[in-house]
Amino acid sequence: MFENLNGWEFVGLLLIALLIFGEKLPKVIGDGLRMLRNLRAMATNATGDLSRELGTDISLEDLNPKTFVRKHLLSEDDEAALRRPIQSLYEDVRADAKQVRDSIDLNDPVAPPQQPSALTRSSYDDAT
């Protein structure tokens, strides 16, 4: 959630929170944490109810539509059939990348591109 904030931005947000809430800041933090716990409990209860109603074991990760379809609607054979073309393509690309990596000696310095010499330059007059 806070991956995009650096240290100074986080300190700035804390100072703004302190200015806005003042002495009530610890109570506000406690209320926020209590709300998060209640949300997690509600999600756990909802997944439990879904599991009971559907007759299968459902976790929070299963509520992602892709995961739900893969786990509950596709058989292992269907999933393997869907993965096979992509897996072979992945293996081909990986093998080609390994060949390229093996053929390149990373210890050799790369030669700088050569500039064309003044003698080989042609002009418009030479072409006409």
N, C-alpha and C positions, 0 to 999 in steps of 0.2 A: 504494500500500500504506500509506503514512504520511500520506495526505491529511487524516485527521481529527486528527492530532497537531499541537498548536501548539508553539512553540519551547521553552517551559518543560517540557512533557511529554516532548519528545525529549531534553532535557538530563537530566531525571530518569531516563529509561530508560538513557541512557549511564552515569550514575552508578551505577545499580543493576547494570548489566553489569560495570562496573569493580569494584564491591564483590564480586560473585559470582565473576568469573573472575580478577580481580587481574592478575598479570603474564602470565597465559596469554591475555589478551584479543586481542592481535595474531594469535596462532596460531588462536584460535577464529574470528576474522573471516576469516582466510585459508582455513580449512577450509570455512566457509560459502560463500565465493565460489567455491571449487573445486567444491563440491557443486552450486551453481547452474550452473556451466559444464558439469558432467557431465549435469545434467538437460536443459539445452538441446541438448547433443549427442545424448542419447538421443531427444529429441523429433524432432530433425532426421533421425536415422537411421530412426525409426519412420515418419515421413512419406515418406521415400525408399523404404522397403520397401513401403508402401501404394501409392505411385505406380507402382512396378515391378509389383506384383501386379495392380493394377486396370487398368493400362495408360493411366492418365491422369495429368496433372500435378496434384498435391495439395500445398497449402501448409498451414502451421499454422492459418491463418485458415479454411481449408476444413473443418477438423474440427468447427466449429460446425455443428450439424445444419441450421439454416436456410440457411446459406451453402452447405453441401454439396448440399442438395436443389435450391436455386436454380441452382447452377452445373452440376451433373452430371445432374440428372433432368429439369429443365424446359427446353424449347426457348425461344428468344427470343420466339416468338409466344405460347407459354403464359404466360410471365412478363408480357408486355405485356397480355394479356387479364386477368390477375389484378390488375395495377396500374391498369388503366384506370378502374374505378369509384372507387377511392380517390383517384387523381390528379384526376379531375374534381371530386370533393367538395372536395379541398384547394384547387383553383383557385377554386371558388365561394366558399369561406370567405375566402380571401385577397382576392378582389375585393370582397366585402361589407365586410371590415375596412378596406380602402383607402377605400371610399366613406364609411364612418363617420369615419375619420381625416380625410379631406378636408373633411367637412361640419362638423367641430368646429374652432373657432378656439382654439388652445391659448393664445393671448395674452389672451383675455378672462377676467377673474377669474370664478370660479364664485360665483353669488349664494348667500348663506347661506339655509337653509330658513327660511321665515316661520313664526313662531309664531302660532297662532290668537289673536285678540284676546279680551279679557275679555267684550266685548259679544256675541260670537258663541257663547260657551260655553253649552251647554245642560245642564240638570241633570235629575235624575230627576223633580223636581216639574214641570218644563216638559213632560215627555213624558206625564204622567198627567193 
